[in-house]
Amino acid sequence: MTSPRELWRRLEAVHGVVYFAPDARERFDAVGLKGFWMGYFASRAAALGPVGPEVVTASFYVFEPGMVARALPDAWARATPATVLAARAELADATLRRALGDVDVVAAAELAVPLALAAPTAGRPLAAAHQAVAVPDDPLARLWWAATVLREHRGDGHVAALLTAGVGPCEALVLAAATGTYGPDGAELLRSSRRWPEEDWADAVERLAARGWLTPEGTMADAGRAAHQAIEDTTDRLAVPDADGLAAALAPIARRLAEVETIPVHNPIGLPLTSD
């Protein structure tokens, strides 16, 4: 059976194209939003309705609160959540169609949609919100819809795992960067992309070092490596398991997306996109 982590990688390869599409800003600007980050926060949160920055900061977890507040609630004075959701879906569809060409997505969609519809959403606000969005008719759109529900389901579970381990938002990024998953400049990639001030980052390093998880220099200690693995194991355990070979059906799709580099090799979502 494919591991929950591998299933996530293949689903994230499908869902994540919206964050790196070259025309993402253009698409969201066209519906009245202003700049990439307003488009990001509004489009990912739109399924929740016209919520304020407090709800999004809490549910997205790792973003510096002021960064979110610069985008919301201003976005909702510019475009309705329904308009933003439609623009995001159109962006995903166009990006995937360009990338996938003649790759068949029907089998993967047929497996993914029932899994997404059946995913339990108690305590998972983002998964619940996206699950409530109407399922499209087109197979590619259905696949992206399902991938979105399932990645947010896993993300909600990851937040629960972090909270259980007593790891705060900035600390989560510091710990993730220390694993090396995000490349040699991972700390700066994560800090800058989530807009944490350098002093907040340094304070988070100090707190994790005080727990024995990091060395004073900020590199991973054995205790930190074990703690990080425990968090990841909990996240895997809380995730929706593979069903009837969904991961296998996604394999050629993820492979093509890797071949055409829809997502950068070093990216802030931690996806090791390869064509293997």
C-alpha positions as CSV (number, residue, x, y, z in Angstrom):
1,M,0.0,0.0,0.0
2,T,1.2,3.5,-0.9
3,S,2.2,5.5,2.2
4,P,0.1,8.5,3.2
5,R,3.1,10.7,2.5
6,E,3.4,9.5,-1.1
7,L,-0.3,10.0,-1.7
8,W,0.0,13.6,-0.4
9,R,3.0,14.2,-2.7
10,R,1.0,13.2,-5.8
11,L,-2.2,15.0,-4.7
12,E,-0.1,18.1,-3.9
13,A,1.5,18.0,-7.3
14,V,-2.0,18.4,-8.8
15,H,-3.4,21.0,-6.3
16,G,-0.2,23.1,-6.0
17,V,0.0,24.3,-9.6
18,V,-2.2,27.2,-8.7
19,Y,0.5,28.7,-6.5
20,F,3.2,28.7,-9.1
21,A,1.2,29.3,-12.3
22,P,2.9,32.2,-14.2
23,D,-0.4,33.9,-14.8
24,A,-1.8,33.5,-11.2
25,R,-1.5,37.2,-10.4
26,E,-3.0,38.2,-13.7
27,R,-6.0,36.0,-13.2
28,F,-6.7,37.4,-9.7
29,D,-6.0,41.0,-10.7
30,A,-8.6,40.5,-13.4
31,V,-11.4,39.9,-10.8
32,G,-10.4,43.0,-8.8
33,L,-7.8,41.6,-6.4
34,K,-4.4,43.4,-5.9
35,G,-1.2,41.5,-6.0
36,F,-0.1,37.9,-5.7
37,W,-0.6,37.5,-1.9
38,M,-4.1,39.0,-1.9
39,G,-5.0,36.5,-4.6
40,Y,-3.4,33.7,-2.6
41,F,-5.1,34.4,0.7
42,A,-8.5,35.2,-0.8
43,S,-8.6,32.3,-3.2
44,R,-7.5,29.7,-0.6
45,A,-9.9,31.1,2.0
46,A,-12.8,31.8,-0.3
47,A,-14.6,28.5,0.4
48,L,-14.9,29.7,4.1
49,G,-16.8,32.8,3.0
50,P,-15.8,36.5,3.5
51,V,-13.8,35.7,6.6
52,G,-11.4,38.1,8.3
53,P,-7.6,37.8,8.8
54,E,-8.1,36.3,12.3
55,V,-9.8,33.1,10.9
56,V,-7.3,32.8,8.0
57,T,-4.2,33.3,10.3
58,A,-5.6,30.6,12.6
59,S,-6.4,28.1,9.9
60,F,-3.4,28.6,7.6
61,Y,-1.3,28.6,10.8
62,V,2.2,29.5,9.6
63,F,1.8,33.0,8.2
64,E,2.8,36.1,10.0
65,P,-0.5,37.7,11.1
66,G,0.2,41.1,9.7
67,M,0.9,39.6,6.3
68,V,-2.7,38.1,6.2
69,A,-4.2,41.4,7.5
70,R,-2.7,43.3,4.5
71,A,-4.9,41.1,2.2
72,L,-8.0,40.5,4.2
73,P,-10.7,41.7,4.6
74,D,-9.8,44.2,1.8
75,A,-10.1,41.4,-0.8
76,W,-13.8,41.0,-0.1
77,A,-14.5,44.7,-0.9
78,R,-13.0,43.9,-4.3
79,A,-14.5,40.5,-5.2
80,T,-16.9,38.1,-3.8
81,P,-15.7,34.7,-2.5
82,A,-17.7,33.0,-5.3
83,T,-15.9,35.1,-8.0
84,V,-12.6,34.3,-6.5
85,L,-13.3,30.6,-6.2
86,A,-14.3,30.6,-9.9
87,A,-11.1,32.4,-10.9
88,R,-9.0,29.9,-8.9
89,A,-10.7,26.9,-10.5
90,E,-10.2,28.4,-14.0
91,L,-6.5,29.0,-13.2
92,A,-6.1,25.4,-12.1
93,D,-7.9,24.0,-15.1
94,A,-5.9,26.1,-17.6
95,T,-2.6,25.3,-15.9
96,L,-3.2,21.6,-15.7
97,R,-4.4,21.3,-19.3
98,R,-1.3,23.0,-20.6
99,A,0.9,20.8,-18.5
100,L,-0.8,17.4,-18.9
101,G,-1.7,17.5,-22.5
102,D,-3.0,14.0,-23.4
103,V,-2.4,12.4,-20.0
104,D,-5.6,10.6,-18.9
105,V,-7.0,11.9,-15.7
106,V,-10.4,10.1,-15.7
107,A,-9.4,7.1,-13.6
108,A,-7.7,9.2,-10.9
109,A,-10.7,11.5,-10.8
110,E,-13.1,8.6,-10.4
111,L,-11.1,7.4,-7.4
112,A,-10.3,10.7,-5.8
113,V,-13.8,12.3,-5.7
114,P,-15.5,9.6,-3.6
115,L,-12.5,9.7,-1.2
116,A,-12.7,13.5,-0.9
117,L,-16.5,13.4,-0.4
118,A,-16.2,10.8,2.4
119,A,-13.3,12.4,4.2
120,P,-14.3,13.2,7.8
121,T,-14.2,16.9,8.5
122,A,-14.9,17.3,12.2
123,G,-12.2,19.7,13.5
124,R,-11.0,20.4,10.0
125,P,-12.3,23.8,8.9
126,L,-10.5,24.1,5.6
127,A,-11.3,20.6,4.5
128,A,-15.0,21.1,5.4
129,A,-15.2,24.4,3.5
130,H,-13.7,23.0,0.3
131,Q,-15.6,19.7,0.6
132,A,-18.8,21.9,0.5
133,V,-17.9,23.5,-2.8
134,A,-19.9,21.9,-5.6
135,V,-18.2,19.0,-7.4
136,P,-17.5,20.0,-11.0
137,D,-18.6,17.8,-14.0
138,D,-15.4,17.8,-16.0
139,P,-12.9,15.0,-15.0
140,L,-9.9,17.3,-14.7
141,A,-11.8,19.9,-12.7
142,R,-13.1,17.0,-10.5
143,L,-9.6,15.8,-9.9
144,W,-8.4,19.2,-8.9
145,W,-11.4,19.7,-6.6
146,A,-10.7,16.4,-4.9
147,A,-7.0,17.0,-4.6
148,T,-7.8,20.4,-2.9
149,V,-10.1,18.8,-0.4
150,L,-7.7,16.0,0.5
151,R,-4.6,18.3,0.8
152,E,-6.5,20.7,3.1
153,H,-7.7,17.7,5.1
154,R,-4.1,16.6,5.6
155,G,-3.1,20.2,6.4
156,D,-5.8,20.5,9.1
157,G,-4.5,17.3,10.6
158,H,-0.9,18.6,10.5
159,V,-2.0,21.7,12.4
160,A,-3.5,19.4,15.0
161,A,-0.3,17.5,15.2
162,L,1.7,20.7,15.7
163,L,-0.6,21.9,18.4
164,T,-0.4,18.6,20.2
165,A,3.4,18.8,20.1
166,G,3.4,22.4,21.4
167,V,4.9,23.8,18.2
168,G,3.8,27.3,17.3
169,P,3.5,28.8,13.8
170,C,7.0,30.3,13.4
171,E,8.5,27.4,15.3
172,A,6.9,25.0,12.8
173,L,8.7,26.7,10.0
174,V,12.1,26.8,11.8
175,L,11.8,23.1,12.6
176,A,10.8,22.3,9.0
177,A,13.7,24.3,7.6
178,A,16.2,22.5,9.9
179,T,15.2,19.2,8.2
180,G,16.9,20.2,5.0
181,T,13.8,19.4,3.0
182,Y,13.5,22.9,1.7
183,G,17.1,23.1,0.3
184,P,20.2,24.9,1.5
185,D,18.4,28.2,1.7
186,G,15.3,26.7,3.3
187,A,15.3,28.9,6.4
188,E,15.3,32.1,4.3
189,L,12.8,30.7,1.9
190,L,10.3,29.8,4.6
191,R,10.9,32.9,6.7
192,S,10.6,35.4,3.8
193,S,7.7,33.6,2.1
194,R,5.7,33.8,5.3
195,R,7.0,37.3,6.2
196,W,8.3,36.5,9.7
197,P,10.6,39.2,10.9
198,E,14.2,38.1,11.6
199,E,13.8,38.7,15.4
200,D,10.7,36.5,15.5
201,W,12.6,33.8,13.7
202,A,15.5,34.1,16.0
203,D,13.2,33.8,19.0
204,A,11.7,30.7,17.6
205,V,15.1,29.2,17.1
206,E,15.9,30.0,20.7
207,R,12.8,28.4,22.0
208,L,13.4,25.2,20.1
209,A,17.0,25.1,21.2
210,A,15.8,25.5,24.8
211,R,13.8,22.3,24.3
212,G,16.9,20.5,23.0
213,W,15.4,20.2,19.5
214,L,18.0,22.4,17.8
215,T,21.6,23.2,18.5
216,P,22.5,26.8,19.5
217,E,23.5,27.3,15.9
218,G,20.0,26.4,14.7
219,T,20.8,23.0,13.2
220,M,18.7,19.9,13.9
221,A,19.5,18.0,17.1
222,D,18.6,14.3,17.6
223,A,15.7,15.2,19.8
224,G,14.4,17.6,17.3
225,R,14.7,15.1,14.5
226,A,12.7,12.6,16.6
227,A,10.1,15.2,17.5
228,H,9.7,16.2,13.9
229,Q,9.3,12.6,12.8
230,A,6.6,12.1,15.5
231,I,4.7,15.1,14.2
232,E,4.9,13.8,10.6
233,D,3.8,10.3,11.7
234,T,0.8,11.8,13.5
235,T,0.0,13.8,10.4
236,D,0.2,10.6,8.3
237,R,-2.0,8.7,10.8
238,L,-4.7,11.4,10.7
239,A,-4.7,11.7,6.9
240,V,-7.2,9.9,4.6
241,P,-5.7,6.6,3.5
242,D,-5.2,5.6,-0.1
243,A,-8.3,3.9,-1.6
244,D,-8.4,1.5,-4.5
245,G,-5.1,2.6,-5.9
246,L,-5.5,6.4,-6.1
247,A,-1.8,6.9,-5.7
248,A,-1.1,4.6,-8.6
249,A,-3.6,6.4,-10.8
250,L,-2.0,9.7,-9.9
251,A,1.6,8.5,-10.7
252,P,1.7,9.3,-14.4
253,I,-0.1,12.7,-13.7
254,A,2.5,13.6,-11.1
255,R,5.3,12.4,-13.3
256,R,4.2,14.7,-16.2
257,L,3.8,17.7,-13.8
258,A,7.3,17.1,-12.6
259,E,8.7,16.8,-16.1
260,V,7.3,20.2,-17.2
261,E,8.3,21.8,-13.8
262,T,4.9,23.2,-12.8
263,I,6.3,23.5,-9.3
264,P,9.9,24.6,-8.5
265,V,12.3,22.1,-7.0
266,H,12.9,24.2,-3.9
267,N,9.4,25.4,-3.0
268,P,7.8,26.6,0.3
269,I,5.2,23.8,0.3
270,G,7.9,21.2,0.9
271,L,7.0,19.1,-2.2
272,P,10.0,17.1,-3.5
273,L,8.7,17.2,-7.1
274,T,10.6,14.6,-9.1
275,S,9.9,12.6,-12.2
276,D,10.9,9.3,-10.6
